[in-house]
Amino acid sequence: MHGKLGDFIRLHRERIKPQELGLRAEGARRTPGLRREELAQLCGVSPTWLTWLEQGRPVSASTKVLARLADVMSLTAAERAYLFKLADKLDPHEPGTNAALPNADAIVKAIEVPAYLLNREWNAIAWNRPAQDLFVGWLDAQTTGQAPQPNLLRFMFLEPAAHRLITDWAERADRLVAEFRADCGKAADEEPLLGLIEGLKRDSAEFARRWDAQHVVGRDGGARAFRHPRKGELQFEQVTLNLAATHGTKLVMLLPATNPPSPSGD
């Protein structure tokens, strides 16, 4: 990965015209574009370090330096995201969990089956009426004046209604935490996810035990079963889609089940 990162930086450095950065293009230049020493000076790093980085040596680049490189080289949003991905770092300026998703309500309301949108913190940012009717104690909380973005994890571990509604609660809780850990990745050590996780660990021994187990699974969907207080036993097949429009946003749909459910996760 270091080689790909170094090649990416070098190629973009060579595309920069010194005049674009207020530098004089005097004398003969052995390479096109910006000299390595010039980019290093503009980014506040040593030429030797930048040389090693471009050569693919195992040197570490902080998020601050990567952000400076992206700014100096005038990378587009896609190029910047790729730079951080190559460096295996999280971009501090990446759209956060509260980034607006255009037409979020329209997306879920156009779906006939229960559907909702989760952001990176697993707050429900939009849901339709079938989902509101299904998730008693969670998505119907909007009508009781509670938080406008009810959180799936807080519902699962802090609300008694979740134990009554969700069939095989313990097995579902195991998988839910493992899915969330996989979804968080390195961001689990940064706000706002860090605060969410620490709060759940403090308020729920059930969550703390599962989180400390460090199990990781993918959020792949599957059979879901509920004991609804008015509609009785309900069975669905969950489908989860990641949306490209906003970082970390997932569309969750519960389709009518075609087969009896097997124990699985949320």
N, C-alpha and C positions, 0 to 999 in steps of 0.2 A: 504493500500500500504506500510505503514511503516513496518508492520510485514513481508511482502515478502522481502523487502529490507534488513532487519536485518537478516533473515534466509539465504539469498543469501550470505551476507558478512561472516556470521559465518561459513557456510559450506565450503566456499573457504578458510577462514583462517585456518580451521582445516585440510585442505589438504596440507598445506605448511609445508615442512620440515625445521626446524630452520637452519640446515646446509646450505640450499640453499641460505639463506640470510646472511651467515657469522656469525650466532649465535651459541653458544655452547648449545648443548642439554643435559645439566647436571641436575642431580636430577630427582626425580619422577615427572611426568606430569599427572595431573588429566584429561586433555583433550588431544586428539591427535593434532598434528600440532603446529601451532604458538599460543602462549599465547596472550590473549587480550591485556595485557599490552605491549607486544612486538610489536604488530601491531600498537597500538596507538603511541608508541614512534617513530616508523619508519615513521609514517604518520604525526607526529607533532600535535597530538590531545591528549586530556586527556583520560585516561582509563575510567573515569566515562562517558564521552560523548559517547565513543565507546560502552560501556555497554548499555547505554540507546538506542543507535541506533540499536544494535543487539536485544534488547528486544522489539523493535517495538514502543518505545515511540515517541511522535511527536516532534522530534528534527530535525533541518534543517541541511543539508549537502551542503556546497558550491561546486561549480564545481571544484575548486582547490583541495579540500579534496577528492572528488570523483576520480579525476584524479590520485591523489597520491595513493589512495587505489587500483585503477586498476593497477598502475605501480608496487606497492609493491607485490601484489598478482599475478602478471604476467598473468593478464586476457587476453584471446584472444580478437580479434576485436569484435566478436559476444557477448562475455561475457561482455566486456566493454560497448557496446551499450545497453545491457540489464540492466546493473547497472544504467546507466544514465536514462534509461526509467523508472525503478522502482522508482528512486528519483525524477522523473518529472523535470529533468534538461536537458539543451542542452550541449552536449559535445563540448568544444571549439576546440578539435582536430578532430571533425567529418569532413569527406570529404566536402569541400565547394562547392560553386556554380560553380567554375571553374574546378572541378575535371574532368579529362579526361574520356570520355566514349569510350571504344574501338569500332572501326568500326561504329562510329556514322553516317557518311555519307552513308556507305553501308546499314545501317538499313533503312533509309528513302528512299534511291534511289531504293531499292528493292520493294517499295510499289508503285502501279500504281496511286492511288488516291492522292490528295493533302495531304501531311504529313510533320510534322516538330517536332523537339525535343525542349522542353523548360527546362532550368535549374531552380534552386530554385529562381533566380531573375526574372524569366520569360524572359530571353534572349533566342532567338532562336539560338541554337548551331549547328543545322544542319537542312536542309530542301531539298525537292526534286523539280524537275522542275515544276510539276503541282502546288505546293504550291507557288513557285516563280511567276508563271504566274497569279495566283489568287490574291495574296496579293500585289496589286499595291501600291507602296509607303511604303511598309514595307519590305517584303522579297526580292523584286527586287532592294532594295537600295544597295545591294552588288555591283551591276554593276555600281553604280554611285560613288563608292569610299567612302561610308559612313562606319559606324562602322561594324566590322566583326560579331558582335553578336547583331543584332537589337532587341530591347526590345519591347515586346507586349504592355506593359502599356504606354510607351513613344509614341508608334505609335498611340494608341487609343486616348490619351489625348493631344498630342502635334502636331500631324500631321493633317492638313486639309483634306488630302486624306482619312483618316479614316471615316470622316463624309460622304464623297461621296460614299465610297465603302460599308460601313456596313449599312444594312437595320435596321431601328428602333434603331439608334445609342444610344439614351438616355437610353432605356431599357437594351440594351446590356451592356452599360457602368456601369449601376447600378449593374448588376449581376457580371460583371468582377471584380469590386473592392471587392465585397462581397466574391467572390471566392478566390481572392488573400489574403484577410485578413485571411480567414480560412486556406489557405495554409501556411501562414507565422507563425501563432501561436506566441509563445514567441520570436521567432527569429526576429520579427518585431522591437524589441528594440535593436538589435545588428547589427553591420556591417557584410556584405555590404547592407543588406536590409534596415537598418535605413537610410542610405544615399540616397538610391533610393527613399524611401517613402518621405523623407523630400524634396528632389529635385522636385518630382512630385507635392507635396503640394505647393511648392513655385511657380512653373511654370504653374500650372493649377488649377484654382478655381473650375473647374468641378470635378477634382480628389479630391481636399481637402474636398469639401462638402460631397462627397460620403464616403471618408475614415473616416471622423469624425462622420458619422452616425453609424459606427460600425456594419453594417449588415454583416452577415456571412451565406454563403451557400456553398454547396459542388460543386466541378467541375464535374458535372455528364454528360456533353455533351447535345445533343438534336439538334433540328432543327436550321439551320443557313441559312441566306439568304443574298445575296450580289447584289449590282448594279455595275457590272463590266463595265469599260469604253469601252471595246471592245466586250465583250461577252454578255452584257445585264444582265437580271435577272438570277441569279444562286441560286440553292437551294441544301443544303447538310444536312446530318445527322452526327453530330460530335461524335466521340468516343475518349475518353482520357484514356490512360493506364499509370500507374505508373511503372517505371522500377526499379527493385531491384539492378541492377548493380551499379548505382550511385545514391547517396542520392538526392532526390528531383527532379530527371529528369522525365519528362512526355513525352510520345509519343502521339501526337494529329493527328488524321486522320479525313478527311472529306469524308464520303461515299456518293454516289449518293442518293438523297432524294427519298423516296417511297411515302411520303405524303406531302401536302403543309405545310410549316413551321408555327409554332405558335411562338409568341414572347418569346425569351429566351436569354441566355447569351453566351459569348464566351467560 
